[in-house]
Amino acid sequence: MISSDDRRGIVQLTKRMFQPNKSGKQVIPPGARQHLDRALASPLFVRSPRQSGFLRFVVEKVLAGEPEQIKEYEIAVHVYGRRADHSTQTDPIVRVEAARLRSKLQQYYATDGLREEFRIELPKGAYVPEFVPAPGPMAITGEETPPIDRVGVLGETSQPLPLKSLHPIWWGVAAIAFVAAGSAWMFSNRVTGSPLVPPHTKIPSSIVVMPFSDDSVARHGERLGSRVTEALIAELRQSNTPNFHVRTTVIKGSTGGPHADADAVFTGAVSMNDGIVRVTGSLEHQASKTVLWNGSVESNFGDRPESEYGLLFENIAFLIAQKQGVALMERQEEEFALAYAPRAEARRAWLEADILWRRGDADSVRKSIELLKKAKALDPNFAWIRATLAFAYARAVELGFTPEAGYRRWAHEESAQALALAPYLAPAHAAAIRISLVLDRNLQAASATCLSALNKLSGSYSIRDQCAEVYSLDGRNDAAAELELRSVRRNERKEIPLAELGWIRYRSRKFNEACSVADQALSLDRNYLPARRIHALAQMLDGHPEKALAFMRGGAVDPTGQLAALSATALTLIGDKEGAIVELRQAERQLARPDRTDLIRPYLALGLTARAKTVMDEATLQQNSNLLQLLVDPQVVDMTAKIH
């Protein structure tokens, strides 16, 4: 029989595993990080990104040996994106979310985490988490447990040996076995993956930007250094690379010296010669004096008016932040690979898959998904993989992959997991926006996600691109155009944002501007299909279907069938119905889901309303996102109005 005293001894032995050591620091149980990963991967926390970010931040600080950095202010700034001048006295966000997190933890350990060997607790009135043993079957009660008979080798029963009679050495053996068994269970059941933050990382979570030294004076006597400093601070705050799990704190320094609390300091200089502005910069890790990045950018101010200076400074800041971000990401990946060897192979598979899914065809998307699954198995904590997988699954739904319900669910799950792992990862937000738009066809939800994402990461092209489409489909074309104009200034492949801007001008019924923007895109890539479509549509709507037809026939052959559908429409408007039927049949053969909605346009032009309705009904049943575009397409709107 195990007496109350015996049980107390075992429970106390278990508790000592989690008690602070002689230095006063909390002892971290084996498998603590894997325990955290399992909790955050549970549906309860996947659906609660705010509490997930809170839990990950405070636990990772403890695991890194930095519990003293867990303060209400730090959580507000790094987890909830509050400004550097945030006041915890007037904003109770952390206290409110802490109460919610405690409730979430209780729910988790009552459901999915019921069998965990230990638990993470957030004591009331504090933010430093504690690891405590889970209440087990040997919990102390006022009653004795009933005796347990042992069956001997010959089948007879015998009384168990009283634990009190055991020699002290056997207690030691039992303790070692108990700890070993617990550790073995945790290691055998852990979720592998790279850590949230590489050990001993030099990637800064806080940067102080010192005022740029300035050897130049602008045309009107204004010094350029202060404007470059302000532009860079704004840019770094909106890019956050590569700290995707927390908000990077960016502080403006003073001439008195670097900020003592910042991880890294950025220093720079500005010079101007014959209208060419040259900006040099360097980012140094303060504790180790390691130079994390140094480089320079140049910009030709020439005779530009002062009104354009703001855009030029913004562009300089963007180029610096981009170059620095690339260098920091490469360094971080090296740190991750040292901490978790499979990370490098996972990254290679992800990079290959990212190229494939963007091609958009069924075969490429299918190959991409297989590669991404392999990459995720290698490193389930690599948030970029999950965000890309969400995009690929969404595209699979558009292409009609089965089981469609499965791909929809998986897209939502991977998007939520990416945001839980990396709340400041731009592709994770862009994937969430895309899923709201393409899979849910919920403009209101997509707009709300855009508002949140742009407030955090407006420096990201992927977010601006998705939000520009959302705003344009929602009728907010001026806001959409502003986002795309910023992308045009920044993107290396300018034909992509130029074409998107062309669609916005087209939906705004600014057909001359749409043609002009499409021509700019085509000057960079004369066969870029989206720009060719915009140009042709704008010419048709501007009353020149014959010009549109000549333009389409003058370019490269389009294997997708999209230009054939537009040619059928243009021929109908010209009066050549026989030629239109020929083009229409070609389009019917070539167009694949989801682009079969392009048939609605020539069907309406030819008066084949029953066929147009059939395609519309099929697209509605398939929840085809292209329907959102058709609802605001000027040509389709005008044709429908004539029928009614």
For each residue, the residues with C-beta under 8 A, 3 or more apart:
1: 144 145 146 147 148 160 162
2: 6 7 138 145 163
3: 6 7 144 162 163 164
4: 7 8 140 144
5: 8 9 164
6: 2 3 9 10 163 164
7: 2 3 4 10 11 138 140 145
8: 4 5 11 12 140
9: 5 6 12 13 171
10: 6 7 13 14 138 178
11: 7 8 14 15 133 138 139 140
12: 8 9 15 16
13: 9 10 16 17 175 178
14: 10 11 17 18 133 136 178
15: 11 12 18 19 133
16: 12 13 19
17: 13 14 27 29 133 179 182
18: 14 15 26 27 29 118 130 131 132 133
19: 15 16 27
20: 23 24 25 26 27
21: 24 25 27
22:
23: 20
24: 20 21
25: 20 21 65 67
26: 18 20 62 67 130 131
27: 17 18 19 20 21 131
28: 32 62 63 131
29: 17 18 32 35 117 118 131 186
30: 182 183 186 187
31: 34 35 117 183 186 187 190
32: 28 29 35 36 59 63 131
33: 36 37 63 195
34: 31 37 38 186 190 191 192
35: 29 31 32 38 39 116 118 120 186 190
36: 32 33 39 40 55 56 59 60 63 120
37: 33 34 40 41 190 191 193 380 381
38: 34 35 41 42 113 116 190 191
39: 35 36 42 45 55 105 108 112 113 120
40: 36 37 45 46 52 55 56 420 421
41: 37 38 45 46 191 380 417 420
42: 38 39 45 46 108 112 113
43: 46 47 112
44: 47 48 104 107 108 111 112
45: 39 40 41 42 48 51 52 55 104 108 420
46: 40 41 42 43 49 52 413 416 417 420
47: 43 44 416
48: 44 45 51 52 100 104
49: 46 52 53 416 419 420 423
50: 53 54 79 80 97 100
51: 45 48 54 55 97 100 101 104
52: 40 45 46 48 49 55 56 420 423
53: 49 50 56 57 79 80 245 246 420 423
54: 50 51 57 58 75 79 94 97 98 101
55: 36 39 40 45 51 52 58 59 101 104 105 120 129
56: 36 40 52 53 59 60 196 245 420 421
57: 53 54 60 61 70 75 78 79 245 246
58: 54 55 61 62 70 75 122 127 128 129
59: 32 36 55 56 62 63 120 129
60: 36 56 57 63 64 195 196 197 245
61: 57 58 64 66 67 69 70
62: 26 28 58 59 65 66 67 70 128 129
63: 28 32 33 36 59 60 195
64: 60 61 197 199
65: 25 62
66: 61 62 69 70
67: 25 26 61 62 70 128
68:
69: 61 66 74
70: 57 58 61 62 66 67 74 75 127 128
71: 74 75 127
72: 75 76 88 94 95 127
73: 76 77 86 88
74: 69 70 71 77 78
75: 54 57 58 70 71 72 78 79 80 94 127
76: 72 73 79 80 82 86 88 91 93 94
77: 73 74 80 81 82 83 84 86 247 249
78: 57 74 75 205 246 247 249
79: 50 53 54 57 75 76 246 247 423
80: 50 53 75 76 77 93 94 97
81: 77 247 455 456
82: 76 77 86 91 93
83: 77 86
84: 77 249 250 251
85:
86: 73 76 77 82 83 91
87: 90 91
88: 72 73 76 91 92 94
89:
90: 87
91: 76 82 86 87 88
92: 88 95 96
93: 76 80 82 96 97
94: 54 72 75 76 80 88 97 98 127
95: 72 92 98 99
96: 92 93 99 100
97: 50 51 54 80 93 94 100 101
98: 54 94 95 101 102 122 127
99: 95 96 102 103
100: 48 50 51 96 97 103 104
101: 51 54 55 97 98 104 105 122
102: 98 99 105 106 121 122 124
103: 99 100 106 107
104: 44 45 48 51 55 100 101 107 108
105: 39 55 101 102 108 109 119 120 121 122
106: 102 103 109 110
107: 44 103 104 110 111
108: 39 42 44 45 104 105 111 112 113
109: 105 106 113 114 116 119 134
110: 106 107 113 114
111: 44 107 108 114
112: 39 42 43 44 108
113: 38 39 42 108 109 110 116 119
114: 109 110 111
115:
116: 35 38 109 113 119 134
117: 29 31 133 134 182 185 186
118: 18 29 35 131 132 133 134
119: 105 109 113 116 131 132 133 134
120: 35 36 39 55 59 105 129 130 131
121: 102 105 129 130 131 132
122: 58 98 101 102 105 126 127 129 130
123: 126 128 130
124: 102
125:
126: 122 123
127: 58 70 71 72 75 94 98 122
128: 58 62 67 70 123
129: 55 58 59 62 120 121 122
130: 18 26 120 121 122 123
131: 18 26 27 28 29 32 118 119 120 121
132: 18 118 119 121
133: 11 14 15 17 18 117 118 119 136
134: 109 116 117 118 119
135: 139
136: 14 133 139
137:
138: 2 7 10 11
139: 11 135 136
140: 4 7 8 11
141:
142:
143:
144: 1 3 4
145: 1 2 7 148
146: 1
147: 1 159 160
148: 1 145 160
149: 157 158 159 160
150: 157 158 159 160
151: 155 156 157
152: 155 156 157 158
153:
154:
155: 151 152
156: 151 152
157: 149 150 151 152
158: 149 150 152
159: 147 149 150
160: 1 147 148 149 150
161: 165 166
162: 1 3 165
163: 2 3 6 166
164: 3 5 6
165: 161 162
166: 161 163 170 171
167: 170 171
168: 171 172
169: 172 173
170: 166 167 173 174
171: 9 166 167 168 174 175
172: 168 169 175 176
173: 169 170 176 177
174: 170 171 177 178
175: 13 171 172 178 179
176: 172 173 179 180
177: 173 174 180 181
178: 10 13 14 174 175 181 182
179: 17 175 176 182 183
180: 176 177 183 184
181: 177 178 184 185
182: 17 30 117 178 179 185 186
183: 30 31 179 180 186 187
184: 180 181 187 188
185: 117 181 182 188 189
186: 29 30 31 34 35 117 182 183 189 190
187: 30 31 183 184 190
188: 184 185
189: 185 186
190: 31 34 35 37 38 186 187
191: 34 37 38 41 380
192: 34 342 379 380
193: 37 340 379 380 381 382
194: 198 336 339 340 343 379 381 382
195: 33 60 63 198 199 336 339 340 381
196: 56 60 245 381 421
197: 60 64 201 203 245
198: 194 195 201 203 332 335 336 338 339
199: 64 195 335 339
200: 335
201: 197 198 332 335
202: 285 288 290 292 331 335
203: 197 198 242 243 292 328 331 332 335
204: 207 243 248 262 263 264 283 285 292
205: 78 243 246 248 249 263
206: 248 249 250 251 259 261 262 263 264
207: 204 236 248 249 250 251 262 263 264 265 266 283
208: 250 251 252 253 258 259 262 264 265 266
209: 229 232 233 236 250 251 252 253 266
210: 229 253 255 258 265 266 267 268
211: 225 226 229 252 253 254 255
212: 224 225 226 228 229 267 268 269 270 279
213: 225 268 269 270
214: 223 224 225 226 269 270
215: 269 270 271 272
216: 223 224 225 270 271 272 277
217: 221 222 223 224 272
218: 221 222 223 224 272 301 306 309
219: 306
220: 306
221: 217 218
222: 217 218 227
223: 214 216 217 218 226
224: 212 214 216 217 218 227 228 270 272 277 313
225: 211 212 213 214 216 228 229 269 270
226: 211 212 214 223 229 230
227: 222 224 230 231 309 313
228: 212 224 225 231 232 268 270 279 313 316 317
229: 209 210 211 212 225 226 232 233 252 268
230: 226 227 233 234 252 313
231: 227 228 234 235 313 314 316 317
232: 209 228 229 235 236 266 268 281 316 317 320 321
233: 209 229 230 236 237 250 252
234: 230 231 237 238 317
235: 231 232 238 239 314 317 318 320 321 459
236: 207 209 232 233 239 240 248 250 321
237: 233 234 240 248 250
238: 234 235 456 457 458 459 460
239: 235 236 321 322 325 457 459 460
240: 236 237 243 244 247 248 424 456 457 459
241: 244 321 324 325 328 329
242: 203 325 328 329 332
243: 203 204 205 240 246 247 248 424
244: 240 241 383 421 422 423 424 425 428
245: 53 56 57 60 196 197 421 422 423 424
246: 53 57 78 79 205 243 423 424
247: 77 78 79 81 240 243 424 456
248: 204 205 206 207 236 237 240 243 424
249: 77 78 84 205 206 207 262
250: 84 206 207 208 209 233 236 237
251: 84 206 207 208 209 259 262
252: 208 209 211 229 230 233
253: 208 209 210 211 257 258 259 265
254: 211 257
255: 210 211
256:
257: 253 254
258: 208 210 253 262 265 286
259: 206 208 251 253 262 265
260:
261: 206
262: 204 206 207 208 249 251 258 259 265 286
263: 204 205 206 207 285 286 287
264: 204 206 207 208 283 284 285 286 292
265: 207 208 210 253 258 259 262 283 284 286
266: 207 208 209 210 232 281 282 283 284
267: 210 212 281 282 284
268: 210 212 213 228 229 232 279 280 281 282 320
269: 212 213 214 215 225 279 280 281
270: 212 213 214 215 216 224 225 228 277 278 279
271: 215 216 277 278
272: 215 216 217 218 224 275 276 277 278 301
273: 276 278
274:
275: 272 300 301 302 303
276: 272 273 298 299 300 301
277: 216 224 270 271 272 298 299 300 301 312 316
278: 270 271 272 273 296 297 298
279: 212 228 268 269 270 296 297 298 299 316 320
280: 268 269 294 295 296
281: 232 266 267 268 269 293 294 295 296 320 324
282: 266 267 268 291 293 294
283: 204 207 264 265 266 291 292 293 294 324 328
284: 264 265 266 267 289 290 291 292
285: 202 204 263 264 288 289 290 291 292
286: 258 262 263 264 265 289
287: 263
288: 202 285
289: 284 285 286
290: 202 284 285
291: 282 283 284 285 294
292: 202 203 204 264 283 284 285 324 327 328 331
293: 281 282 283 323 324 327 328
294: 280 281 282 283 291
295: 280 281 320 323 324
296: 278 279 280 281
297: 278 279 316 319 320 323
298: 276 277 278 279
299: 276 277 279 312 315 316
300: 275 276 277
301: 218 272 275 276 277 304 309 312
302: 275
303: 275
304: 301 308 309 312
305: 308
306: 218 219 220 309
307: 310
308: 304 305 311 312
309: 218 227 301 304 306 312 313
310: 307 313 314
311: 308 314 315 489
312: 277 299 301 304 308 309 315 316
313: 224 227 228 230 231 309 310 316 317
314: 231 235 310 311 317 318 489
315: 299 311 312 318 319 489 490
316: 228 231 232 277 279 297 299 312 313 319 320
317: 228 231 232 234 235 313 314 320 321
318: 235 314 315 321 322 459 490
319: 297 315 316 322 323
320: 232 235 268 279 281 295 297 316 317 323 324
321: 232 235 236 239 241 317 318 324 325 459
322: 239 318 319 325 326
323: 293 295 297 319 320 326 327
324: 241 281 283 292 293 295 320 321 327 328
325: 239 241 242 321 322 328 329
326: 322 323 329 330
327: 292 293 323 324 330 331
328: 203 241 242 283 292 293 324 325 331 332
329: 241 242 325 326 332 333
330: 326 327 333 334
331: 202 203 292 327 328 334 335
332: 198 201 203 242 328 329 335 336
333: 329 330 336 337 343 344 347
334: 330 331 337 338
335: 198 199 200 201 202 203 331 332 338 339
336: 194 195 198 332 333 339 340 343
337: 333 334 340 341 343 344
338: 198 334 335
339: 194 195 198 199 335 336 343
340: 193 194 195 336 337 343 379
341: 337 344
342: 192 345 346 378 379
343: 194 333 336 337 339 340 346 347 378 379 382
344: 333 337 341 347 348
345: 342 348 349 378
346: 342 343 349 350 375 376 378 379 382 385
347: 333 343 344 350 351 375 382
348: 344 345 351 352
349: 345 346 352 353 371 372 374 375 378
350: 346 347 353 354 371 372 375 382 384 385 388
351: 347 348 354 355
352: 348 349 355 356 371
353: 349 350 356 357 367 368 369 371 372 375 388 392
354: 350 351 357 358 368 388
355: 351 352 358 359
356: 352 353 359 364 365 367 368 371
357: 353 354 360 364 365 368 369 372 388 391 392 395
358: 354 355
359: 355 356 364 365
360: 357 364 365 395
361: 364 365
362: 365 366 399 401 592
363: 366 367
364: 356 357 359 360 361 367 368
365: 356 357 359 360 361 362 368 369 392 395 396 399 401
366: 362 363 369 370 396 401
367: 353 356 363 364 370 371
368: 353 354 356 357 364 365 371 372 388 392
369: 353 357 365 366 372 373 389 392 393 396
370: 366 367 373 374
371: 349 350 352 353 356 367 368 374 375
372: 349 350 353 357 368 369 375 376 385 388 389 392
373: 369 370 376 377 389
374: 349 370 371 377 378
375: 346 347 349 350 353 371 372 378 379 382 385
376: 346 372 373 379 380 382 385 386 389
377: 373 374 380
378: 342 343 345 346 349 374 375
379: 192 193 194 340 342 343 346 375 376 382 385
380: 37 41 191 192 193 376 377
381: 37 193 194 195 196 421
382: 193 194 343 346 347 350 375 376 379 385 386
383: 244 386 387 417 418 421 422 425 428
384: 350 387 388 418 422 425 427
385: 346 350 372 375 376 379 382 388 389
386: 376 382 383 389 390 414 415 417 418 421 428
387: 383 384 390 391 414 415 418 422 425 427 428 430 431
388: 350 353 354 357 368 372 384 385 391 392 427 431
389: 369 372 373 376 385 386 392 393 410 414
390: 386 387 393 394 411 412 414 415 418 428 431 432 434 435
391: 357 387 388 394 395 427 430 431 434
392: 353 357 365 368 369 372 388 389 395 396
393: 369 389 390 396 397 407 408 410 411 414
394: 390 391 397 398 407 411 431 434 435 438 439
395: 357 360 365 391 392 398 399
396: 365 366 369 392 393 399 401 407
397: 393 394 400 401 404 407 408 411 438 439
398: 394 395 438 593 594 624 625
399: 362 365 395 396 592 593 594
400: 397 404 593 594 622
401: 362 365 366 396 397 404 407
402: 406
403: 406 407
404: 397 400 401 407 408
405: 408 409
406: 402 403 409 410
407: 393 394 396 397 401 403 404 410 411
408: 393 397 404 405 411 412 439
409: 405 406 412 413
410: 389 393 406 407 413 414
411: 390 393 394 397 407 408 414 415 431 435 439
412: 390 408 409 415 416 435 439
413: 46 409 410 416 417
414: 386 387 389 390 393 410 411 417 418 431
415: 386 387 390 411 412 418 419 428 431 432 435
416: 46 47 49 412 413 419 420
417: 41 46 383 386 413 414 420 421
418: 383 384 386 387 390 414 415 421 422 425 427 428 431
419: 49 415 416 422 423 425 428 429 432
420: 40 41 45 46 49 52 53 56 416 417 423
421: 40 56 196 244 245 381 383 386 417 418 425 428
422: 244 245 383 384 387 418 419 425 428
423: 49 52 53 79 244 245 246 419 420 428
424: 240 243 244 245 246 247 248 456 457
425: 244 383 384 387 418 419 421 422 428 429
426: 429 430 453 457 460 462 463
427: 384 387 388 391 418 430 431 462
428: 244 383 386 387 390 415 418 419 421 422 423 425 431 432
429: 419 425 426 432 433 449 452 453 456 457 460 463
430: 387 391 426 427 433 434 453 460 462 463 465 466
431: 387 388 390 391 394 411 414 415 418 427 428 434 435
432: 390 415 419 428 429 435 436 449 453
433: 429 430 436 437 446 449 450 453 463 466 467 470
434: 390 391 394 430 431 437 438 466
435: 390 394 411 412 415 431 432 438 439 440
436: 432 433 439 440 442 445 446 449
437: 433 434 440 441 442 443 446 466 469 470 473 625 628
438: 394 397 398 434 435 441 625
439: 394 397 408 411 412 435 436 623 625
440: 435 436 437 445 446
441: 437 438 623 625 627 628
442: 436 437 445 446
443: 437 446 447 470 473 474 628
444: 447 448
445: 436 440 442 448 449
446: 433 436 437 440 442 443 449 450 466 470
447: 443 444 450 451 470 471 474
448: 444 445 451 452
449: 429 432 433 436 445 446 452 453
450: 433 446 447 453 454 463 466 467 470 471
451: 447 448 454 455
452: 429 448 449 455 456
453: 426 429 430 432 433 449 450 456 457 460 463 467
454: 450 451 457 458 463 464 467
455: 81 451 452 458
456: 81 238 240 247 424 429 452 453
457: 238 239 240 424 426 429 453 454 460 463
458: 238 454 455 463 464
459: 235 238 239 240 318 321
460: 238 239 426 429 430 453 457 463 464
461: 464 465 487 490 491 497
462: 426 427 430 465 466
463: 426 429 430 433 450 453 454 457 458 460 466 467
464: 454 458 460 461 467 468 483 484 486 487
465: 430 461 462 468 469 483 484 487 496 497 500
466: 430 433 434 437 446 450 462 463 469 470
467: 433 450 453 454 463 464 470 471 480 483
468: 464 465 471 472 480 481 483 484 487 500 504
469: 437 465 466 472 473 480 500
470: 433 437 443 446 447 450 466 467 473 474 480
471: 447 450 467 468 474 476 477 479 480 483
472: 468 469 475 476 477 480 503 504 507 632
473: 437 443 469 470 628 629 631 632
474: 443 447 470 471
475: 472 632
476: 471 472 479 480
477: 471 472 480 481 504 507 508
478: 481 482
479: 471 476 482 483
480: 467 468 469 470 471 472 476 477 483 484 504
481: 468 477 478 484 485 501 504 505 508
482: 478 479 485 486
483: 464 465 467 468 471 479 480 486 487
484: 464 465 468 480 481 487 488 497 500 501 504
485: 481 482 488 489 501
486: 464 482 483 489 490
487: 461 464 465 468 483 484 490 491 497 500
488: 484 485 491 494 497 498 501
489: 311 314 315 485 486
490: 315 318 461 486 487
491: 461 487 488 494 496 497
492:
493: 496 524
494: 488 491 497 498 520 521 524
495: 498 499 521 522 524 525 528 531
496: 465 491 493 499 500 521
497: 461 465 484 487 488 491 494 500 501
498: 488 494 495 501 502 517 518 520 521 524 531
499: 495 496 502 503 517 518 521 528 530 531 534
500: 465 468 469 484 487 496 497 503 504 530
501: 481 484 485 488 497 498 504 505 517
502: 498 499 505 506 514 517 518 521 530 531 534 535 538
503: 472 499 500 506 507 514 530 534
504: 468 472 477 480 481 484 500 501 507 508
505: 481 501 502 508 510 511 513 514 517 538
506: 502 503 509 510 511 514 534 537 538 541 634
507: 472 477 503 504 632 633 634
508: 477 481 504 505
509: 506 541 634
510: 505 506 513 514
511: 505 506 514 515 538 539 541 542
512: 515 516 538 542
513: 505 510 516 517
514: 502 503 505 506 510 511 517 518 534 535 537 538
515: 511 512 518 519 534 535 538 539 542
516: 512 513 519 520
517: 498 499 501 502 505 513 514 520 521 534
518: 498 499 502 514 515 521 522 531 532 534 535 538
519: 515 516 522 523 531 535
520: 494 498 516 517 523 524
521: 494 495 496 498 499 502 517 518 524 525 528 530 531
522: 495 518 519 525 526 528 531 532 535
523: 519 520 526
524: 493 494 495 498 520 521 528
525: 495 521 522 528 531
526: 522 523 555 556
527: 532 555 556
528: 495 499 521 522 524 525 531 532
529: 532 533 558 560 562 563
530: 499 500 502 503 521 533 534
531: 495 498 499 502 518 519 521 522 525 528 534 535
532: 518 522 527 528 529 535 536 551 552 555 558 563
533: 529 530 536 537 562 563 566
534: 499 502 503 506 514 515 517 518 530 531 537 538
535: 502 514 515 518 519 522 531 532 538 539 548 551
536: 532 533 539 540 548 549 551 552 563 566 570
537: 506 514 533 534 540 541 548 566 635
538: 502 505 506 511 512 514 515 518 534 535 541 542
539: 511 515 535 536 542 544 545 547 548 551
540: 536 537 544 545 548 566 569 570 573 635
541: 506 509 511 537 538 634 635 638
542: 511 512 515 538 539
543:
544: 539 540 547 548
545: 539 540 548 549 569 570 571 573 574
546: 549 550 570 574
547: 539 544 550 551
548: 535 536 537 539 540 544 545 551 552 566 570
549: 536 545 546 552 553 567 570 571 574
550: 546 547 553 554
551: 532 535 536 539 547 548 554 555
552: 532 536 548 549 555 563 566 567 570
553: 549 550 567
554: 550 551
555: 526 527 532 551 552 558 563
556: 526 527
557:
558: 529 532 555 561 562 563 564
559: 590
560: 529 563 590 591 592 595
561: 558 564 565 586 587 588 589 590 591 592 595 598
562: 529 533 558 565 566 587 591 595 598
563: 529 532 533 536 552 555 558 560 566 567
564: 558 561 567 568 583 584 586 587 590
565: 561 562 568 569 583 584 587 591 598 599 601 602
566: 533 536 537 540 548 552 562 563 569 570 598 601 602
567: 549 552 553 563 564 570 571 580 583
568: 564 565 571 572 580 581 583 584 587 602 605 606
569: 540 545 565 566 572 573 580 601 602 605 635
570: 536 540 545 546 548 549 552 566 567 573 574
571: 545 549 567 568 574 576 577 579 580 583
572: 568 569 575 576 577 580 602 605 606
573: 540 545 569 570 605
574: 545 546 549 570 571
575: 572
576: 571 572 579 580
577: 571 572 580 581 606
578: 581 582
579: 571 576 582 583
580: 567 568 569 571 572 576 577 583 584 602 605 606
581: 568 577 578 584 585 606
582: 578 579 585 586
583: 564 565 567 568 571 579 580 586 587 602
584: 564 565 568 580 581 587 588 599 602 603 606
585: 581 582 588 589
586: 561 564 582 583 589 590
587: 561 562 564 565 568 583 584 590 591 598 599 602
588: 561 584 585 591 599
589: 561 585 586
590: 559 560 561 564 586 587
591: 560 561 562 565 587 588 595 596 598 599
592: 362 399 560 561 595 596
593: 398 399 400 596 622 624
594: 398 399 400 597 619 622 624 625 626
595: 560 561 562 591 592 598 626
596: 591 592 593 599 615 618 619
597: 594 600 615 616 619 624 626 627 630
598: 561 562 565 566 587 591 595 601
599: 565 584 587 588 591 596 602 603 611 612 615
600: 597 603 604 612 615 616 630 636
601: 565 566 569 598 604 605 633 635 636 639
602: 565 566 568 569 572 580 583 584 587 599 605 606
603: 584 599 600 606 608 609 611 612 615
604: 600 601 607 608 609 612 636 639 640 643
605: 568 569 572 573 580 601 602 639
606: 568 572 577 580 581 584 602 603
607: 604
608: 603 604 611 612
609: 603 604 612 613 643
610: 613 614
611: 599 603 608 614 615
612: 599 600 603 604 608 609 615 616
613: 609 610 616 617
614: 610 611 617 618
615: 596 597 599 600 603 611 612 618 619
616: 597 600 612 613 619 620 627
617: 613 614 620 621
618: 596 614 615 621 622 624
619: 594 596 597 615 616 622 624 626 627
620: 616 617 623 624 627
621: 617 618
622: 400 593 594 618 619
623: 439 441 620
624: 398 593 594 597 618 619 620 627
625: 398 437 438 439 441 594 628 629
626: 594 595 597 619 629 630
627: 441 597 616 619 620 624 630 631
628: 437 441 443 473 625 631 632
629: 473 625 626 632 633
630: 597 600 626 627 633 636
631: 473 627 628 636 637
632: 472 473 475 507 628 629 637
633: 507 601 629 630 636 637
634: 506 507 509 541 637 638
635: 537 540 541 569 601 638 639
636: 600 601 604 630 631 633 639 640
637: 631 632 633 634 640 641
638: 541 634 635 641 642
639: 601 604 605 635 636 642 643
640: 604 636 637 643 644
641: 637 638 644
642: 638 639
643: 604 609 639 640
644: 640 641
